[in-house]
């Protein structure tokens, strides 16, 4: 099948309206939330049903053309970056909620349903815990691809802890069901491997999710400290007291300043750190633990603990936290969002080391993060108009990851590897460990057509002997002439 | 490498003392906890270090001889059943606890460490939640292989929710690290796929586990009901009230009678059902919820709710529950332990259907189970001395699984597929879904040497084209002459 035949076949599958060939239309999809990488795809399709997705993937398989699946494009690691001579499969039309079964705590959705829509569908008694800051726009399909987290994942776990089943189109066009509505189906747990595989093993067309009862009570406070070290020690003390907050988030001085300018929550600009702690659960438990958290914050040096008096104030606390990324635009023309993980106990030392590195590079680094998980989101500020500053900022962002690795941590907590972190994978994994990943990839996508160039540090072809790879043909020769 | 060379090579690896060739010695290992399957292995090795395990597996790879890894052999699905002409790798000497890091809530152990020893190593402030009834003897390596559960998994999750990293010897003798001490490392989540793979993808030599703080308070009660239907409705009412008990276990009339004869807990023989409910968490939460659970049990018809007054009484409640399997020996010469899952809301109807089937077969079926998870453990009683009764009992056990599947459930909750449930896999999965499992298997064990004949319904060879398989050579021609 040549390029022209592929286009006609895709047109028959999705209809003329949902096949995009014009560069102007395609430019919408040139990047995801990670703006420093851009690539216009050769064409895009917007299938309307699972069956159309399957037919699009099968057509790409027959034409031997690579493809990338995309949800809302809000990802921050370039996981949905199109491939130059490939097809982009946009899933934003697959927005049906197929089943709501509250008796068994399950929801079945199509991949284009937004994260927030799942909680809305099961409100007011249930909710879907993983809550990326982008939850109003990001899709469940994208959440599954990246194993997305969020502020409440410290207590509640990540996407992988809530997906019980997937209907998946494999790269050869086969439709399979992995897991189901029940927890823990027999056979290999391929679910875990698919969740977080960043679109390289196939594309989910139906997703069974576990939802949980809304806790009886929620209590939220913000405590201000002189330093992130003090706040970090408060985090350790809270966790060591056996308290598992629903969320425990930290913002440093730079972030407080930036967010206050945007959200006007009355936060004291100039303080060294803010710690947002949310407790949820049974009323009685919340009250008892809330007293203890307040005491711990005071013991660790906070002289300013603010308790939300009503739902409006609680919403304001959260708005301030969730505004951190956009707010940074007020104090810096450009910034990189980094995503690294460190053991919780090393947080204070790692934050000091990041400050030292920022000084060495002459750049500002703001820190806002999921403190309970040790999941840092340093925002490396720079001005792209200043010659060489973007490159210096990117180098600094890489050095910060090295610090995370030296502390025994990881190069990504919840944003995924995508194109952005591939180069760091070899720092974290031995060659044999990467080869183990490649075995899985090759089992499901032997021809490397599904989201090529993501996750793995070097694109490789699957050989017949496991562990032996050749250069990927996309790198060796362009596919442009195929169209 | 011929059989003689393999024996000599293994002898050099583990030393003469830890190589078993004598049939008398080998008979110890002829079955696991599932006694109806027996097979003496050709030889057994007991390596003392991870490196020795790696060398044993590599030797088997070079000799192209199949092998089975075994922990304590307490599994109930025949997952550790030896292969006739294969090597049994017994991991019971790998009992070192390599690291205890309570600050970060992690423990690193060798596979032969028992489940209970992990909790002991982190006591009194922490514990390891997954708690199979066999926890005093069963090993963490076996728990990882079977993704073992236990009474507290309703609230706390299964083994897969606690393993953060594995060092694994792959079937070709390669040593790889999957995951690590941190949660959510980048790259494919192979951890999920390895946990529960029943020894068919490799053998774990080092296991990082998450441990959690011991809850501040624990309250335990047993409520007696006239029928399992009443007790089942109490379970639904408790869960719908938003209460997540640490454990919620049901025993039917037959089980009450059998366990009372053994444990002497003063349980009222003749009552239709006993519900054991354990709440744990913050003191204040426990007290509040305990009052509610007591009220719900009374509302659903229980006129006899007993609250444990001290740790000794709580231990007695649990001893009674955990004695259910051995106690059944007092009322029946033989029994099969079945393991199936149903959606919690269907529990009352499924229990009635099981009673009807038992009557149809003229056999007694006792029910004791993790009610919160809908994870049934029907004990099908029979007398092997009566001609044909064992076969009828096995047929009935299969029919019970069909009932679980019709209710939208699963053929195993926590005991695994092993040899016992292979034949049922095709009832639950479509051919394409099973082929997806096989892709994973072939990616890591293309020659089918690791625990062959388990999990998958028909043994197959990995072809060069995914999805195309040939007959497994072990079935086609014996390997006996190789030795």
HADDOCK unambig.tbl for C-alpha pairs under 7 A between the chains (distance, minus, plus):
assign (segid A and resid 103 and name CA) (segid B and resid 345 and name CA) 6.86 0.50 0.50
assign (segid A and resid 104 and name CA) (segid B and resid 343 and name CA) 6.63 0.50 0.50
assign (segid A and resid 104 and name CA) (segid B and resid 344 and name CA) 6.85 0.50 0.50
assign (segid A and resid 104 and name CA) (segid B and resid 345 and name CA) 6.97 0.50 0.50
assign (segid A and resid 176 and name CA) (segid B and resid 432 and name CA) 6.00 0.50 0.50
assign (segid A and resid 176 and name CA) (segid B and resid 433 and name CA) 5.19 0.50 0.50
assign (segid A and resid 177 and name CA) (segid B and resid 433 and name CA) 5.88 0.50 0.50
assign (segid A and resid 178 and name CA) (segid B and resid 433 and name CA) 6.92 0.50 0.50
assign (segid A and resid 182 and name CA) (segid B and resid 409 and name CA) 6.65 0.50 0.50
assign (segid A and resid 184 and name CA) (segid B and resid 413 and name CA) 6.70 0.50 0.50
assign (segid A and resid 185 and name CA) (segid B and resid 410 and name CA) 6.19 0.50 0.50
assign (segid A and resid 186 and name CA) (segid B and resid 412 and name CA) 6.16 0.50 0.50
assign (segid A and resid 186 and name CA) (segid B and resid 416 and name CA) 6.71 0.50 0.50
assign (segid A and resid 186 and name CA) (segid B and resid 417 and name CA) 6.60 0.50 0.50
assign (segid A and resid 187 and name CA) (segid B and resid 455 and name CA) 6.37 0.50 0.50
assign (segid A and resid 188 and name CA) (segid B and resid 193 and name CA) 5.74 0.50 0.50
assign (segid A and resid 188 and name CA) (segid B and resid 196 and name CA) 6.56 0.50 0.50
assign (segid A and resid 188 and name CA) (segid B and resid 197 and name CA) 5.40 0.50 0.50
assign (segid A and resid 188 and name CA) (segid B and resid 437 and name CA) 6.12 0.50 0.50
assign (segid A and resid 189 and name CA) (segid B and resid 192 and name CA) 5.78 0.50 0.50
assign (segid A and resid 189 and name CA) (segid B and resid 193 and name CA) 4.64 0.50 0.50
assign (segid A and resid 189 and name CA) (segid B and resid 196 and name CA) 6.99 0.50 0.50
assign (segid A and resid 190 and name CA) (segid B and resid 193 and name CA) 5.53 0.50 0.50
assign (segid A and resid 192 and name CA) (segid B and resid 189 and name CA) 5.80 0.50 0.50
assign (segid A and resid 192 and name CA) (segid B and resid 192 and name CA) 4.77 0.50 0.50
assign (segid A and resid 192 and name CA) (segid B and resid 193 and name CA) 6.38 0.50 0.50
assign (segid A and resid 193 and name CA) (segid B and resid 188 and name CA) 5.72 0.50 0.50
assign (segid A and resid 193 and name CA) (segid B and resid 189 and name CA) 4.65 0.50 0.50
assign (segid A and resid 193 and name CA) (segid B and resid 190 and name CA) 5.53 0.50 0.50
assign (segid A and resid 193 and name CA) (segid B and resid 192 and name CA) 6.41 0.50 0.50
assign (segid A and resid 193 and name CA) (segid B and resid 193 and name CA) 6.28 0.50 0.50
assign (segid A and resid 196 and name CA) (segid B and resid 188 and name CA) 6.55 0.50 0.50
assign (segid A and resid 196 and name CA) (segid B and resid 189 and name CA) 6.97 0.50 0.50
assign (segid A and resid 197 and name CA) (segid B and resid 188 and name CA) 5.39 0.50 0.50
assign (segid A and resid 213 and name CA) (segid B and resid 242 and name CA) 5.91 0.50 0.50
assign (segid A and resid 242 and name CA) (segid B and resid 213 and name CA) 5.78 0.50 0.50
assign (segid A and resid 282 and name CA) (segid B and resid 285 and name CA) 5.96 0.50 0.50
assign (segid A and resid 284 and name CA) (segid B and resid 284 and name CA) 5.38 0.50 0.50
assign (segid A and resid 284 and name CA) (segid B and resid 285 and name CA) 5.26 0.50 0.50
assign (segid A and resid 284 and name CA) (segid B and resid 288 and name CA) 6.81 0.50 0.50
assign (segid A and resid 285 and name CA) (segid B and resid 282 and name CA) 5.92 0.50 0.50
assign (segid A and resid 285 and name CA) (segid B and resid 284 and name CA) 5.29 0.50 0.50
assign (segid A and resid 285 and name CA) (segid B and resid 285 and name CA) 4.42 0.50 0.50
assign (segid A and resid 288 and name CA) (segid B and resid 284 and name CA) 6.79 0.50 0.50
assign (segid A and resid 343 and name CA) (segid B and resid 104 and name CA) 6.62 0.50 0.50
assign (segid A and resid 344 and name CA) (segid B and resid 104 and name CA) 6.78 0.50 0.50
assign (segid A and resid 345 and name CA) (segid B and resid 103 and name CA) 6.80 0.50 0.50
assign (segid A and resid 345 and name CA) (segid B and resid 104 and name CA) 6.91 0.50 0.50
assign (segid A and resid 409 and name CA) (segid B and resid 182 and name CA) 6.63 0.50 0.50
assign (segid A and resid 410 and name CA) (segid B and resid 185 and name CA) 6.20 0.50 0.50
assign (segid A and resid 412 and name CA) (segid B and resid 186 and name CA) 6.14 0.50 0.50
assign (segid A and resid 413 and name CA) (segid B and resid 184 and name CA) 6.62 0.50 0.50
assign (segid A and resid 416 and name CA) (segid B and resid 186 and name CA) 6.68 0.50 0.50
assign (segid A and resid 417 and name CA) (segid B and resid 186 and name CA) 6.58 0.50 0.50
assign (segid A and resid 432 and name CA) (segid B and resid 176 and name CA) 6.02 0.50 0.50
assign (segid A and resid 433 and name CA) (segid B and resid 176 and name CA) 5.20 0.50 0.50
assign (segid A and resid 433 and name CA) (segid B and resid 177 and name CA) 5.94 0.50 0.50
assign (segid A and resid 433 and name CA) (segid B and resid 178 and name CA) 6.96 0.50 0.50
assign (segid A and resid 437 and name CA) (segid B and resid 188 and name CA) 6.13 0.50 0.50
assign (segid A and resid 439 and name CA) (segid B and resid 443 and name CA) 5.25 0.50 0.50
assign (segid A and resid 439 and name CA) (segid B and resid 444 and name CA) 6.89 0.50 0.50
assign (segid A and resid 440 and name CA) (segid B and resid 440 and name CA) 6.45 0.50 0.50
assign (segid A and resid 440 and name CA) (segid B and resid 443 and name CA) 6.10 0.50 0.50
assign (segid A and resid 443 and name CA) (segid B and resid 439 and name CA) 5.27 0.50 0.50
assign (segid A and resid 443 and name CA) (segid B and resid 440 and name CA) 6.15 0.50 0.50
assign (segid A and resid 443 and name CA) (segid B and resid 443 and name CA) 5.58 0.50 0.50
assign (segid A and resid 444 and name CA) (segid B and resid 439 and name CA) 6.90 0.50 0.50
assign (segid A and resid 455 and name CA) (segid B and resid 187 and name CA) 6.40 0.50 0.50
